[in-house]
Amino acid sequence: MSAVYNHMDPFLSDDDATAMLRLAESLESFGTYADEASSEGLGEKLPQRFDAALNYAARGIEGTGNTDDFKTATHRTNYFRETYAYGDDVRASGIAPFMQQPDLQDLARKVSGREVIVPAIVYANLLIPGQELAVHTDVPEFRGANRKVLPQWLLVVMLHSGLFDAWRIPIATCVSWFGKAKGGAFTFFPHGPNAQREAIPAAHNSAIIIDTDQVFHGVERVSQKQIALPPIEKTARLHFMGDDVWQLRDGDAVLGDYNWSEIRYSISWKAYCFTDAAERDLWAAGADDLSVDFIVTRLEEALRAQGVLHGDRPEPTAFARLLVDHFVRFPAIDGAAA
């Protein structure tokens, strides 16, 4: 089934678009996505999005294979992220008008087909030249189950399994781009993982609003030439130095300097979408929240019923990989889901 989406170019006024650049600078530094925490007892030895990482390591962004060794592939996809706001937790001064803007809420109604919209999350991603983002679906949320309490890969498994649809909170996502970086197009499968892949340029002050929890998407390589990347471990940070310069450091070690014009900068706005006020109030009350035990047991029962799991449940890391391998089916370049 085809996804409903809106592509906006231009997105904001010129002044507001410039303000988005200043907002990133005001945070002073961005940490790596790999530095986000995971949960004990649920595949804790694995990265938060190992589902996308393993698929990328095997196929690359084009789906035809990845010539990088695993370590290089990890550096290529270990981009930089900071959260501007998550619910009432506002970390970037001045983000509130953007988060609450009525036009985005109206578009979320159109994309989701639901009337009650609750702006929930705003975060920013920075990618340096040579980086790209593996094809993936975004982290969904369910009543009682979100990225604050569960590993992100598990939430993705929950959505793709279809076993928790009654608890799912549909999310409309607006991805917007600012700056002059070359490359880094938004590539996605709006007609499903078995259909044609499309791409939208990450042009300054443009945006797309779509359900990224269900639509596979990624980011093509930033810059249009082959670039040797420095080692980007999870302890690295990208610091704004002033005068349009960002510096990549890991502790005291300087790994590289980049001009603003080289860095791909996107802001993701996410809103919960409810059919009506009663559905929103059920979520807010927490009266029908999922528990971890219920989630894991239901997934295990499905594996057994489908003849995938026999005997004892594997240890946490092996069990996590089994869940991802069975339930998450990635697109392939030839149109056949992997």
NORHUBEL-V395346 format. One record per run of one state. SS is the DSSP state (h for helix, s for strand, l for the rest). FROM is the first residue (numbers start at 0). LEN is the number of residues. Records with the same first field share a line. If there is no record, write none. Layout:
SS->FROM-LEN / FROM-LEN
This chain:
l->0-5 / 9-4 / 27-1 / 35-14 / 59-10 / 77-2 / 86-2 / 90-5 / 99-2 / 112-3 / 127-5 / 136-4 / 142-2 / 145-6 / 161-3 / 169-1 / 178-4 / 183-2 / 188-9 / 200-5 / 210-6 / 219-2 / 222-14 / 242-2 / 250-2 / 262-1 / 274-2 / 285-6 / 305-10 / 327-11
s->5-4 / 28-4 / 79-7 / 88-2 / 115-12 / 132-4 / 140-2 / 144-1 / 167-2 / 170-8 / 182-1 / 185-3 / 197-3 / 205-5 / 216-3 / 221-1 / 236-6 / 244-6 / 252-7 / 263-11
h->13-14 / 32-3 / 49-10 / 69-8 / 95-4 / 101-11 / 151-10 / 164-3 / 259-3 / 276-9 / 291-14 / 315-12
